[in-house]
Amino acid sequence: MNPVFEGTLKNNASNNYCRSYIYENARFLYLPEMKLMFDFLERNINEGNRENLLYMDEYMKKAEKNKELYDGIPLSEMAYRTPRPVGGILCDISKEIGWLEFKRGYQR
């Protein structure tokens, strides 16, 4: 396997002109960026600091640091983990719906 595959994949999915809304980006990059942005806006609005709001240098530095942290987390550590197998969850949901049965495929 290409040794830079994971980095290339993550950079392609998270660059500024082609941001993808995949779980790993949303959880480990976009949500922290949003928190940084909201904290930055709230603090500067409350302090009446319009210059910071126009140029956002402080926010951009923190967002770059956040991106570095994101880049350093292996995809294997970002994987969503359910407390039980997805198949069991789907079977429970199908019972609630009432018209699907998961055994060997589905029946209607």
C-alpha positions as CSV (number, residue, x, y, z in Angstrom):
1,M,0.0,0.0,0.0
2,N,1.1,3.6,-0.7
3,P,2.7,4.9,2.5
4,V,1.1,8.3,2.1
5,F,-2.4,7.0,1.1
6,E,-4.1,7.9,4.4
7,G,-2.7,11.4,4.5
8,T,-3.7,12.0,0.8
9,L,-7.2,10.7,1.5
10,K,-7.7,12.9,4.5
11,N,-6.3,16.0,2.7
12,N,-8.5,15.4,-0.3
13,A,-11.5,15.0,1.9
14,S,-10.8,18.1,4.1
15,N,-9.2,20.7,1.8
16,N,-11.0,24.1,1.5
17,Y,-12.3,23.7,-2.0
18,C,-13.7,20.2,-1.7
19,R,-14.7,19.5,1.9
20,S,-16.5,16.2,2.3
21,Y,-19.1,15.6,5.0
22,I,-17.9,12.2,6.0
23,Y,-18.1,11.1,9.6
24,E,-14.3,11.4,10.3
25,N,-14.2,15.0,9.1
26,A,-17.4,16.0,10.8
27,R,-16.5,14.5,14.2
28,F,-12.8,15.3,14.3
29,L,-12.4,18.5,12.2
30,Y,-15.6,20.4,11.6
31,L,-17.2,20.2,15.1
32,P,-14.0,21.4,16.8
33,E,-13.7,24.2,14.1
34,M,-17.3,25.2,14.8
35,K,-16.6,25.4,18.6
36,L,-13.5,27.5,18.0
37,M,-15.5,29.8,15.7
38,F,-18.5,30.2,18.1
39,D,-16.2,30.8,21.0
40,F,-14.2,33.4,19.0
41,L,-17.3,35.2,17.8
42,E,-18.9,35.2,21.2
43,R,-15.8,36.6,22.9
44,N,-15.1,39.3,20.3
45,I,-18.8,40.4,20.1
46,N,-19.0,40.7,23.9
47,E,-15.8,42.7,24.0
48,G,-16.8,44.8,21.0
49,N,-13.7,44.0,19.1
50,R,-14.7,44.5,15.5
51,E,-11.1,44.4,14.1
52,N,-10.7,40.8,15.2
53,L,-14.1,39.9,13.7
54,L,-12.9,41.4,10.3
55,Y,-9.5,39.7,10.1
56,M,-9.9,36.6,12.2
57,D,-6.2,35.9,12.5
58,E,-6.6,34.5,16.0
59,Y,-9.3,32.1,14.8
60,M,-7.3,31.0,11.7
61,K,-4.3,30.1,13.9
62,K,-6.4,28.0,16.1
63,A,-8.1,26.3,13.1
64,E,-4.7,25.5,11.6
65,K,-3.7,23.9,14.9
66,N,-6.9,21.9,14.9
67,K,-6.2,20.7,11.4
68,E,-2.7,19.6,12.5
69,L,-4.3,17.6,15.3
70,Y,-6.8,16.1,12.9
71,D,-4.0,15.1,10.5
72,G,-2.2,13.4,13.3
73,I,-5.0,11.0,14.2
74,P,-5.0,7.8,12.3
75,L,-8.2,6.9,10.5
76,S,-8.3,3.6,12.4
77,E,-8.7,5.6,15.7
78,M,-11.5,7.7,14.1
79,A,-13.7,4.8,13.3
80,Y,-17.2,4.9,14.7
81,R,-17.8,2.1,17.2
82,T,-21.2,0.9,18.1
83,P,-21.7,-0.8,21.5
84,R,-23.2,-3.9,19.6
85,P,-23.2,-5.2,16.1
86,V,-25.0,-3.2,13.4
87,G,-26.9,-6.4,12.3
88,G,-28.5,-6.6,15.8
89,I,-29.5,-3.0,15.7
90,L,-31.1,-3.4,12.2
91,C,-33.0,-6.4,13.4
92,D,-34.4,-4.5,16.4
93,I,-35.3,-1.6,14.1
94,S,-37.1,-3.9,11.7
95,K,-39.2,-5.4,14.5
96,E,-40.2,-1.9,15.5
97,I,-41.1,-1.0,11.9
98,G,-43.1,-4.3,11.7
99,W,-42.9,-5.1,8.0
100,L,-39.3,-6.3,7.6
101,E,-37.7,-9.4,8.9
102,F,-34.0,-9.9,8.7
103,K,-33.1,-13.6,8.5
104,R,-31.8,-14.6,5.1
105,G,-32.4,-11.3,3.4
106,Y,-35.6,-9.5,3.9
107,Q,-39.3,-10.2,3.4
108,R,-42.1,-7.8,2.9
